[in-house]
């Protein structure tokens, strides 16, 4: 299903990304995944893991161009902290 009309608020995206990570990604991680990035499509329920954040997101978008992407580290912490400047 194309996700062109599904865009989450940043709070909803974070909640969905963390829930998906805990439910689907964390159980499949291996010890050698420590420190890697996990790019999650919160709409399609897909993810990619890579040592490079850009590579993980690029692969995810190649397979899911309309992805609503949440990026985390394999240890379960958010990859970056974003804030809006007013």
TAKAMO-V821381 format. One record per helix or strand of 3 or more residues. SS is the DSSP state (A for helix, B for strand). FROM is the first residue (numbers start at 1). TO is the last residue. If there is no record, write none. Layout:
# TAKAMO-V821381
SS&FROM&TO / SS&FROM&TO
This chain:
# TAKAMO-V821381
A&10&28 / A&31&33 / B&37&41 / B&46&50 / A&53&63 / B&69&73
